[in-house]
Amino acid sequence: MPISIVRRKLRFVFRSVHLTRHLFVAMLLSMKQPLTFKSIGLLFILILGVAACSPVKPVVESSYATDILGSWQGTVEGMNETITFRDDGSFKALVRPGGFISNTISEGVTGSISGTWALDGQTITLQITGSEDEQVLNRKATSTILSFNQTELVLKSGGGETSTFTRSISL
């Protein structure tokens, strides 16, 4: 992530916390009567707002295998890709032109791809065992994890392409 984006995010967090602290102090100073249920609720919402501004912590390498589980959506060159890592070591991806898997294995492959995944340190390997496109069957895709937190996964493919994935939240 470019340093300018990190600085911008940090400035936003610090401004939000600073503003929230001043609103809290102003609310307490303006109260002329004891705390009511309404004011306690407002205070609770204010505290939750400050907690939501806390920075996301990186995942430690020893937790990669458990924290990667679930669905991730990536944008590569303006195109989308969704990949789901399961705890049984399998994965399923919906690939569109320009996605991580199609850039790693074969340009322009679309459709559904499935197989197994394995982690070795910061290296993730996908073994393709099922695909709508026969040219990628029984192929491997290997990438390096550049950064990983609970909401974002950044990978660098063997071909040098960098892809950013965000955790997909299912409702």
Backbone as a chain_set.jsonl record, in Angstrom:
{"seq": "MPISIVRRKLRFVFRSVHLTRHLFVAMLLSMKQPLTFKSIGLLFILILGVAACSPVKPVVESSYATDILGSWQGTVEGMNETITFRDDGSFKALVRPGGFISNTISEGVTGSISGTWALDGQTITLQITGSEDEQVLNRKATSTILSFNQTELVLKSGGGETSTFTRSISL", "coords": {"N": [[0.855, -1.168, 0.0], [0.647, 2.172, -0.904], [2.542, 4.768, 0.713], [1.34, 7.259, 0.933], [-1.404, 6.713, 1.01], [-1.597, 5.299, 3.39], [-0.818, 7.304, 5.202], [-2.96, 9.094, 4.802], [-5.115, 7.546, 5.761], [-4.357, 7.221, 8.445], [-4.401, 9.898, 9.315], [-7.167, 10.372, 9.109], [-8.183, 8.582, 11.066], [-6.979, 9.626, 13.435], [-8.079, 12.205, 13.47], [-10.801, 11.549, 13.736], [-10.879, 10.262, 16.245], [-9.996, 12.37, 17.873], [-12.031, 14.3, 17.437], [-14.249, 12.847, 18.411], [-13.542, 12.571, 21.12], [-13.702, 15.26, 21.962], [-16.438, 15.756, 21.53], [-17.54, 14.011, 23.406], [-16.584, 15.103, 25.855], [-17.821, 17.626, 25.721], [-20.49, 16.837, 25.826], [-20.644, 15.722, 28.408], [-20.061, 18.013, 29.96], [-22.221, 19.664, 29.374], [-24.37, 18.506, 30.57], [-26.983, 18.848, 32.82], [-28.407, 17.393, 34.474], [-28.681, 14.183, 36.149], [-27.251, 11.153, 34.698], [-29.218, 9.707, 32.196], [-31.187, 7.053, 30.75], [-31.191, 7.527, 28.022], [-28.917, 9.197, 27.648], [-26.911, 7.47, 28.487], [-27.095, 5.532, 26.517], [-26.337, 7.076, 24.288], [-23.716, 7.652, 25.012], [-22.667, 5.053, 24.943], [-22.881, 4.476, 22.182], [-21.112, 6.394, 21.221], [-18.686, 5.473, 22.316], [-18.468, 3.03, 20.951], [-18.112, 4.047, 18.392], [-15.555, 5.192, 18.565], [-14.07, 2.893, 19.062], [-14.397, 1.573, 16.649], [-12.693, 2.936, 15.031], [-10.198, 1.96, 15.42], [-7.013, 0.773, 14.274], [-6.519, -1.876, 11.861], [-5.047, -4.917, 12.694], [-2.144, -6.684, 11.559], [-2.155, -10.092, 10.371], [-0.486, -12.71, 11.988], [2.121, -14.795, 10.767], [1.974, -17.482, 11.627], [-0.737, -17.849, 11.919], [-1.861, -17.752, 9.429], [-3.035, -19.962, 7.992], [-5.506, -20.448, 9.256], [-6.749, -17.948, 9.369], [-7.086, -17.226, 6.725], [-9.236, -18.546, 5.766], [-12.437, -18.579, 4.212], [-14.301, -16.292, 2.109], [-12.949, -14.217, -0.456], [-12.691, -11.196, -2.243], [-11.268, -9.954, -5.145], [-9.657, -7.326, -6.96], [-8.287, -6.945, -9.982], [-6.559, -5.214, -12.286], [-8.911, -3.761, -12.781], [-10.856, -5.726, -12.992], [-12.975, -8.249, -11.515], [-12.666, -10.904, -9.07], [-13.542, -13.77, -7.257], [-12.636, -15.774, -4.56], [-12.811, -18.659, -2.571], [-11.563, -20.025, 0.328], [-11.466, -23.087, 1.919], [-11.667, -24.942, 5.046], [-10.969, -27.602, 4.701], [-8.89, -27.671, 2.989], [-9.522, -27.148, 0.397], [-10.411, -25.09, -2.456], [-12.466, -22.697, -4.184], [-12.962, -20.802, -7.022], [-14.268, -17.985, -8.741], [-13.582, -16.879, -11.762], [-12.683, -14.12, -13.723], [-11.793, -12.428, -16.779], [-8.483, -11.184, -16.484], [-8.209, -11.679, -13.78], [-6.621, -12.881, -10.719], [-5.99, -15.703, -10.84], [-6.258, -16.207, -13.603], [-4.289, -14.51, -14.615], [-2.027, -15.691, -13.552], [-2.012, -18.332, -14.496], [-3.249, -18.609, -17.118], [-3.92, -16.277, -19.53], [-7.022, -14.701, -19.841], [-8.751, -16.772, -19.045], [-11.925, -17.807, -18.047], [-14.701, -18.298, -15.792], [-15.461, -21.0, -13.534], [-13.207, -22.305, -11.156], [-11.644, -24.904, -9.361], [-10.01, -26.618, -6.628], [-7.171, -27.554, -4.641], [-5.54, -25.986, -1.848], [-2.488, -24.845, -0.348], [-0.324, -23.76, 2.257], [2.935, -22.531, 2.757], [4.842, -21.087, 4.837], [5.026, -17.84, 3.769], [4.098, -18.399, 1.296], [1.582, -19.29, -0.929], [0.038, -21.983, -2.494], [-1.905, -23.003, -5.176], [-3.52, -25.804, -6.371], [-4.904, -26.787, -9.273], [-7.747, -28.656, -9.791], [-10.192, -28.845, -10.906], [-11.953, -27.361, -13.574], [-13.668, -25.18, -15.831], [-12.331, -24.672, -18.092], [-10.203, -26.579, -19.901], [-7.455, -26.182, -20.297], [-6.226, -25.303, -17.974], [-6.38, -27.295, -16.117], [-4.947, -29.455, -13.661], [-2.799, -27.766, -13.159], [-0.525, -25.612, -11.36], [-0.644, -22.757, -9.26], [1.315, -20.358, -7.809], [1.835, -18.037, -5.245], [3.062, -15.194, -3.378], [2.448, -14.023, -0.134], [2.139, -10.729, 0.474], [1.056, -8.834, 2.241], [-1.242, -9.147, 4.97], [-4.218, -8.922, 6.647], [-7.133, -8.948, 8.773], [-9.075, -8.043, 7.014], [-7.953, -7.62, 4.508], [-5.989, -8.991, 1.872], [-2.97, -9.233, 0.286], [-1.4, -10.321, -2.566], [1.413, -11.544, -4.429], [1.948, -12.722, -7.555], [3.644, -15.491, -9.21], [4.361, -14.479, -11.649], [4.821, -11.853, -11.127], [2.688, -10.089, -10.838], [0.689, -8.048, -8.741], [-1.978, -8.52, -6.544], [-4.864, -7.423, -4.863], [-7.008, -8.461, -2.357], [-10.149, -8.33, -0.714], [-11.849, -9.212, 2.269], [-14.796, -11.013, 1.899], [-17.986, -10.406, 3.001], [-20.593, -12.34, 4.024], [-24.083, -12.171, 4.197]], "CA": [[0.0, 0.0, 0.0], [1.479, 3.376, -0.962], [2.66, 5.488, 1.977], [0.389, 8.382, 0.958], [-2.706, 6.195, 1.421], [-1.467, 4.992, 4.812], [-0.848, 8.586, 5.922], [-4.321, 9.615, 4.728], [-5.954, 6.752, 6.661], [-3.985, 7.547, 9.815], [-4.93, 11.233, 9.628], [-8.607, 10.232, 9.31], [-8.404, 7.927, 12.355], [-6.634, 10.536, 14.514], [-9.089, 13.274, 13.507], [-12.053, 10.981, 14.242], [-10.74, 10.048, 17.685], [-9.904, 13.702, 18.476], [-13.373, 14.887, 17.393], [-15.114, 12.081, 19.302], [-13.182, 12.915, 22.492], [-14.254, 16.588, 22.249], [-17.896, 15.633, 21.635], [-17.815, 13.348, 24.673], [-16.357, 16.087, 26.926], [-18.877, 18.634, 25.618], [-21.736, 16.232, 26.286], [-20.599, 15.625, 29.869], [-20.104, 19.353, 30.553], [-23.519, 20.301, 29.159], [-25.419, 17.799, 31.307], [-27.394, 19.528, 34.035], [-29.117, 16.41, 35.283], [-27.959, 12.909, 36.19], [-27.29, 10.339, 33.49], [-30.468, 9.017, 31.922], [-31.028, 5.914, 29.847], [-30.86, 8.082, 26.709], [-27.534, 9.678, 27.621], [-26.04, 6.293, 28.579], [-27.109, 4.951, 25.169], [-25.519, 7.935, 23.429], [-22.339, 7.417, 25.427], [-22.295, 3.725, 24.427], [-22.691, 4.614, 20.729], [-19.889, 7.174, 21.059], [-17.562, 4.586, 22.601], [-18.368, 2.104, 19.822], [-17.556, 4.797, 17.268], [-14.11, 5.312, 18.77], [-13.496, 1.553, 18.914], [-14.415, 1.226, 15.229], [-11.602, 3.648, 14.368], [-8.897, 1.35, 15.717], [-6.398, 0.217, 13.076], [-6.571, -3.317, 11.685], [-3.741, -5.51, 12.977], [-1.749, -7.721, 10.609], [-2.225, -11.485, 10.799], [0.84, -13.292, 12.144], [2.322, -15.889, 9.813], [1.538, -18.759, 12.194], [-2.207, -17.907, 11.846], [-2.314, -17.628, 8.041], [-3.87, -21.081, 7.546], [-6.861, -20.341, 9.785], [-7.336, -16.638, 9.088], [-7.35, -17.06, 5.291], [-10.475, -19.249, 5.453], [-13.575, -17.737, 3.863], [-14.343, -15.749, 0.745], [-12.195, -12.997, -0.715], [-12.943, -10.588, -3.552], [-10.101, -9.21, -5.595], [-9.725, -6.499, -8.144], [-7.023, -6.984, -10.705], [-6.707, -4.459, -13.525], [-10.298, -3.349, -12.949], [-11.753, -6.877, -13.085], [-13.232, -8.877, -10.216], [-12.482, -12.338, -8.881], [-13.902, -14.217, -5.92], [-12.041, -17.069, -4.219], [-13.183, -19.134, -1.246], [-10.669, -21.016, 0.903], [-12.183, -23.901, 2.912], [-10.781, -25.553, 6.047], [-10.542, -28.94, 4.285], [-7.784, -27.51, 2.049], [-10.009, -26.949, -0.969], [-10.807, -23.727, -2.799], [-13.29, -22.516, -5.377], [-12.817, -19.422, -7.49], [-14.981, -17.509, -9.912], [-12.529, -16.119, -12.431], [-13.059, -13.285, -14.861], [-10.557, -11.99, -17.452], [-7.639, -10.27, -15.715], [-8.157, -12.058, -12.379], [-5.381, -13.433, -10.174], [-5.705, -17.033, -11.369], [-6.061, -16.163, -15.057], [-2.978, -13.888, -14.869], [-0.981, -16.609, -13.125], [-2.012, -19.574, -15.271], [-3.532, -18.436, -18.54], [-4.631, -15.033, -19.797], [-8.358, -14.768, -20.418], [-9.568, -17.891, -18.589], [-13.093, -17.355, -17.291], [-15.538, -19.359, -15.246], [-15.248, -21.537, -12.205], [-12.012, -23.137, -10.983], [-11.584, -25.458, -8.017], [-8.823, -27.423, -6.375], [-6.683, -27.55, -3.273], [-4.584, -24.928, -1.527], [-1.554, -25.148, 0.732], [0.54, -22.659, 2.668], [4.275, -22.835, 3.253], [5.323, -19.761, 5.21], [4.267, -16.777, 3.1], [3.797, -18.847, -0.063], [0.347, -20.05, -1.086], [0.015, -22.733, -3.749], [-3.205, -23.516, -5.585], [-3.454, -26.919, -7.316], [-6.178, -26.781, -9.985], [-8.229, -30.005, -10.084], [-11.447, -28.727, -11.641], [-12.06, -26.092, -14.289], [-14.469, -25.173, -17.059], [-11.361, -24.559, -19.175], [-9.298, -27.72, -19.753], [-6.041, -25.818, -20.36], [-5.663, -25.023, -16.645], [-6.473, -28.479, -15.252], [-3.702, -30.026, -13.153], [-1.744, -26.744, -13.104], [-0.307, -24.988, -10.055], [-0.435, -21.309, -9.191], [1.996, -20.043, -6.562], [1.956, -16.603, -4.968], [3.628, -14.802, -2.092], [1.617, -13.099, 0.635], [2.883, -9.507, 0.78], [0.476, -8.336, 3.489], [-2.441, -9.9, 5.312], [-4.9, -8.611, 7.896], [-8.458, -9.578, 8.802], [-9.947, -7.559, 5.941], [-7.257, -7.454, 3.234], [-4.938, -9.949, 1.538], [-2.241, -8.772, -0.89], [-0.593, -11.412, -3.098], [2.244, -11.301, -5.606], [2.002, -13.974, -8.303], [4.941, -15.869, -9.742], [4.619, -13.613, -12.802], [5.102, -10.492, -10.675], [1.464, -9.293, -10.685], [0.214, -7.878, -7.37], [-3.435, -8.526, -6.469], [-5.4, -7.115, -3.541], [-8.304, -9.078, -2.09], [-10.806, -7.93, 0.539], [-12.721, -10.275, 2.788], [-16.183, -10.923, 1.473], [-18.867, -10.645, 4.142], [-21.875, -12.875, 3.588], [-25.166, -11.839, 5.125]], "C": [[0.901, 1.232, 0.0], [1.426, 4.144, 0.353], [1.668, 6.646, 2.068], [-0.996, 7.926, 1.402], [-2.684, 5.879, 2.911], [-1.536, 6.271, 5.636], [-2.257, 9.163, 5.955], [-5.242, 8.876, 5.7], [-5.646, 7.078, 8.112], [-4.502, 8.923, 10.223], [-6.428, 11.164, 9.918], [-8.905, 9.638, 10.69], [-8.117, 8.892, 13.492], [-7.637, 11.687, 14.616], [-10.391, 12.764, 14.1], [-11.99, 10.796, 15.745], [-10.71, 11.386, 18.407], [-11.289, 14.351, 18.545], [-14.308, 14.167, 18.362], [-14.825, 12.42, 20.761], [-13.773, 14.28, 22.87], [-15.771, 16.548, 22.369], [-18.291, 15.009, 22.966], [-17.667, 14.335, 25.838], [-17.456, 17.147, 26.911], [-20.205, 18.082, 26.125], [-21.759, 16.142, 27.811], [-20.708, 16.986, 30.539], [-21.483, 19.991, 30.427], [-24.641, 19.634, 29.943], [-25.714, 18.516, 32.616], [-28.167, 18.589, 34.946], [-28.356, 15.084, 35.256], [-28.127, 12.121, 34.878], [-28.63, 9.623, 33.366], [-30.185, 7.854, 30.982], [-30.613, 6.392, 28.453], [-29.398, 8.509, 26.626], [-26.545, 8.524, 27.753], [-25.967, 5.605, 27.213], [-26.243, 5.749, 24.213], [-24.034, 7.75, 23.741], [-21.83, 6.079, 24.888], [-22.026, 3.792, 22.926], [-21.399, 5.38, 20.444], [-18.649, 6.31, 21.295], [-17.373, 3.577, 21.476], [-17.76, 2.79, 18.598], [-16.049, 4.947, 17.372], [-13.443, 3.953, 18.567], [-13.433, 1.14, 17.445], [-13.273, 1.896, 14.469], [-10.243, 3.0, 14.615], [-8.329, 0.694, 14.462], [-6.483, -1.309, 13.058], [-5.164, -3.878, 11.874], [-3.413, -6.569, 11.942], [-1.886, -9.116, 11.225], [-0.791, -12.012, 10.909], [0.928, -14.539, 11.267], [1.833, -17.24, 10.337], [0.015, -18.936, 12.139], [-2.737, -17.831, 10.417], [-3.325, -18.708, 7.657], [-5.296, -21.01, 8.074], [-7.52, -19.019, 9.41], [-7.64, -16.407, 7.614], [-8.687, -17.694, 4.893], [-11.613, -18.267, 5.199], [-13.445, -17.222, 2.449], [-13.649, -14.408, 0.659], [-12.54, -12.506, -2.11], [-11.752, -9.729, -3.925], [-10.391, -8.398, -6.83], [-8.349, -6.478, -8.765], [-7.266, -6.306, -12.044], [-8.172, -4.133, -13.823], [-11.3, -4.487, -13.054], [-11.889, -7.532, -11.71], [-13.01, -10.38, -10.238], [-12.863, -12.663, -7.448], [-13.304, -15.595, -5.696], [-12.424, -17.405, -2.784], [-12.226, -20.234, -0.822], [-11.432, -21.76, 1.996], [-11.184, -24.574, 3.853], [-10.341, -26.969, 5.698], [-9.41, -28.883, 3.255], [-8.223, -27.341, 0.612], [-10.322, -25.466, -1.186], [-11.707, -23.763, -4.013], [-13.19, -21.049, -5.754], [-13.717, -19.173, -8.687], [-14.036, -16.524, -10.578], [-13.108, -15.354, -13.608], [-11.771, -12.822, -15.532], [-9.792, -10.971, -16.606], [-7.54, -10.618, -14.255], [-6.838, -12.705, -12.001], [-5.033, -14.787, -10.804], [-5.464, -16.972, -12.87], [-4.749, -15.476, -15.415], [-1.845, -14.851, -14.548], [-0.876, -17.809, -14.061], [-2.198, -19.339, -16.763], [-4.384, -17.193, -18.741], [-6.006, -15.306, -20.396], [-9.214, -15.939, -19.987], [-10.724, -17.327, -17.768], [-13.833, -18.556, -16.745], [-15.12, -19.771, -13.854], [-14.033, -22.451, -12.193], [-12.022, -23.637, -9.549], [-10.326, -26.3, -7.872], [-8.463, -27.397, -4.907], [-5.688, -26.416, -3.089], [-3.706, -25.378, -0.372], [-0.688, -23.925, 1.004], [1.875, -23.205, 3.145], [4.922, -21.492, 3.565], [4.43, -18.704, 4.587], [3.889, -17.149, 1.667], [2.518, -19.669, -0.068], [0.362, -20.699, -2.471], [-1.389, -23.265, -3.987], [-2.984, -24.614, -6.619], [-4.835, -27.019, -7.959], [-6.574, -28.225, -10.31], [-9.546, -29.994, -10.848], [-11.545, -27.369, -12.291], [-12.973, -26.252, -15.488], [-13.563, -25.094, -18.284], [-10.287, -25.63, -18.977], [-7.822, -27.331, -19.736], [-5.415, -25.511, -19.005], [-5.743, -26.209, -15.697], [-5.087, -29.002, -14.91], [-2.529, -29.055, -13.199], [-1.654, -26.214, -11.685], [-0.131, -23.492, -10.219], [0.175, -21.017, -7.822], [2.146, -18.537, -6.431], [2.544, -16.388, -3.585], [2.681, -13.821, -1.419], [2.479, -11.903, 1.016], [2.387, -8.86, 2.062], [-0.863, -9.027, 3.694], [-2.963, -9.396, 6.638], [-6.306, -9.194, 7.801], [-9.358, -9.166, 7.635], [-9.279, -7.486, 4.579], [-6.104, -8.442, 3.089], [-4.285, -9.483, 0.24], [-1.27, -9.864, -1.31], [0.23, -10.948, -4.289], [2.424, -12.634, -6.306], [3.426, -14.255, -8.768], [5.342, -15.021, -10.933], [4.864, -12.162, -12.425], [3.886, -9.6, -10.513], [1.066, -9.223, -9.21], [-1.3, -7.752, -7.395], [-3.864, -8.268, -5.036], [-6.798, -7.7, -3.424], [-8.843, -8.547, -0.777], [-11.75, -9.037, 0.957], [-14.155, -9.989, 2.39], [-17.056, -11.28, 2.66], [-20.203, -11.136, 3.612], [-22.929, -12.595, 4.641], [-26.161, -12.956, 5.211]], "O": [[1.819, 1.326, 0.814], [0.395, 4.17, 1.025], [1.205, 6.979, 3.159], [-1.694, 8.665, 2.097], [-3.652, 6.161, 3.617], [-2.23, 6.321, 6.652], [-2.708, 9.66, 6.987], [-6.054, 9.499, 6.384], [-6.56, 7.202, 8.927], [-4.984, 9.101, 11.342], [-6.914, 11.808, 10.847], [-9.779, 10.132, 11.403], [-8.911, 8.986, 14.428], [-8.004, 12.098, 15.717], [-11.026, 13.467, 14.886], [-12.94, 11.133, 16.452], [-11.337, 11.527, 19.457], [-11.676, 14.887, 19.584], [-15.082, 14.817, 19.064], [-15.753, 12.546, 21.559], [-14.288, 14.443, 23.976], [-16.338, 17.233, 23.219], [-19.267, 15.431, 23.587], [-18.534, 14.394, 26.71], [-17.966, 17.528, 27.964], [-20.962, 18.796, 26.784], [-22.773, 16.45, 28.437], [-21.367, 17.116, 31.57], [-21.876, 20.78, 31.286], [-25.758, 20.151, 29.976], [-24.815, 18.762, 33.42], [-28.537, 18.958, 36.061], [-27.477, 14.894, 34.416], [-29.02, 12.393, 34.075], [-29.11, 9.011, 34.32], [-29.069, 7.701, 30.484], [-29.796, 5.758, 27.786], [-28.718, 8.215, 25.643], [-25.451, 8.586, 27.192], [-24.9, 5.149, 26.801], [-25.5, 5.176, 23.416], [-23.202, 7.699, 22.834], [-20.692, 5.985, 24.428], [-21.043, 3.224, 22.449], [-20.673, 5.037, 19.512], [-17.672, 6.41, 20.552], [-16.241, 3.295, 21.085], [-16.985, 2.182, 17.859], [-15.344, 4.841, 16.369], [-12.372, 3.87, 17.967], [-12.512, 0.43, 17.043], [-12.925, 1.461, 13.371], [-9.238, 3.454, 14.068], [-9.077, 0.12, 13.671], [-6.515, -1.951, 14.108], [-4.205, -3.378, 11.286], [-4.306, -7.284, 11.488], [-1.75, -9.293, 12.435], [0.024, -11.781, 10.016], [-0.061, -15.241, 11.057], [1.331, -18.056, 9.564], [-0.477, -20.054, 12.295], [-3.951, -17.843, 10.216], [-4.358, -18.403, 7.061], [-6.217, -21.472, 7.4], [-8.724, -18.978, 9.159], [-8.38, -15.481, 7.28], [-9.211, -17.416, 3.814], [-11.736, -17.252, 5.884], [-12.585, -17.663, 1.687], [-13.741, -13.576, 1.562], [-12.665, -13.297, -3.044], [-11.288, -8.897, -3.146], [-11.256, -8.738, -7.637], [-7.374, -6.049, -8.148], [-8.081, -6.768, -12.843], [-8.616, -4.218, -14.968], [-12.496, -4.23, -13.193], [-11.019, -7.382, -10.852], [-13.144, -11.036, -11.271], [-12.541, -11.909, -6.529], [-13.443, -16.482, -6.537], [-12.371, -16.554, -1.897], [-12.084, -21.247, -1.508], [-11.983, -21.134, 2.902], [-10.015, -24.756, 3.513], [-9.427, -27.496, 6.333], [-9.012, -29.912, 2.71], [-7.396, -27.383, -0.299], [-10.475, -24.698, -0.235], [-11.715, -24.732, -4.773], [-13.318, -20.166, -4.906], [-13.902, -20.045, -9.536], [-13.729, -15.467, -10.026], [-13.912, -15.874, -14.38], [-10.726, -12.829, -14.881], [-10.374, -10.022, -16.081], [-6.843, -9.917, -13.521], [-6.032, -13.039, -12.869], [-3.904, -14.989, -11.252], [-4.548, -17.627, -13.367], [-4.144, -15.823, -16.429], [-0.808, -14.827, -15.21], [0.226, -18.252, -14.382], [-1.404, -19.811, -17.576], [-5.467, -17.086, -18.166], [-6.126, -16.066, -21.357], [-10.317, -16.102, -20.508], [-10.526, -16.474, -16.902], [-13.62, -19.688, -17.181], [-14.514, -19.005, -13.104], [-13.845, -23.267, -13.095], [-12.364, -22.895, -8.628], [-9.669, -26.647, -8.853], [-9.323, -27.239, -4.04], [-5.074, -25.947, -4.047], [-4.116, -26.179, 0.468], [-0.364, -23.158, 0.096], [1.935, -24.214, 3.848], [5.479, -20.839, 2.682], [3.225, -18.669, 4.84], [3.411, -16.303, 0.911], [2.382, -20.626, 0.694], [0.657, -20.053, -3.476], [-1.985, -23.896, -3.115], [-2.33, -24.383, -7.636], [-5.822, -27.3, -7.278], [-5.847, -28.934, -11.006], [-9.966, -31.022, -11.379], [-11.265, -26.347, -11.666], [-13.046, -27.325, -16.088], [-13.989, -25.417, -19.393], [-9.544, -25.591, -17.996], [-7.006, -28.085, -19.206], [-4.19, -25.462, -18.895], [-5.227, -26.139, -14.582], [-4.177, -28.998, -15.739], [-1.378, -29.484, -13.271], [-2.593, -26.35, -10.9], [0.456, -23.022, -11.194], [-0.391, -21.39, -6.795], [2.532, -17.85, -7.376], [2.527, -17.279, -2.736], [2.174, -12.898, -2.056], [3.432, -12.035, 1.784], [3.181, -8.392, 2.878], [-1.528, -9.435, 2.742], [-2.253, -9.429, 7.643], [-6.623, -9.872, 6.824], [-10.308, -9.878, 7.308], [-9.969, -7.307, 3.576], [-5.353, -8.699, 4.03], [-4.954, -9.353, -0.785], [-0.421, -10.288, -0.525], [-0.189, -10.081, -5.056], [2.982, -13.571, -5.735], [4.294, -13.383, -8.727], [6.532, -14.857, -11.205], [5.089, -11.325, -13.299], [4.028, -8.453, -10.089], [1.104, -10.235, -8.51], [-1.848, -6.97, -8.171], [-3.293, -8.828, -4.1], [-7.659, -7.47, -4.273], [-8.085, -8.336, 0.17], [-12.364, -9.709, 0.128], [-14.652, -8.871, 2.529], [-16.887, -12.341, 3.261], [-20.869, -10.44, 2.845], [-22.688, -12.766, 5.836], [-27.143, -12.852, 5.945]]}, "num_chains": 1, "name": "protein.A"}
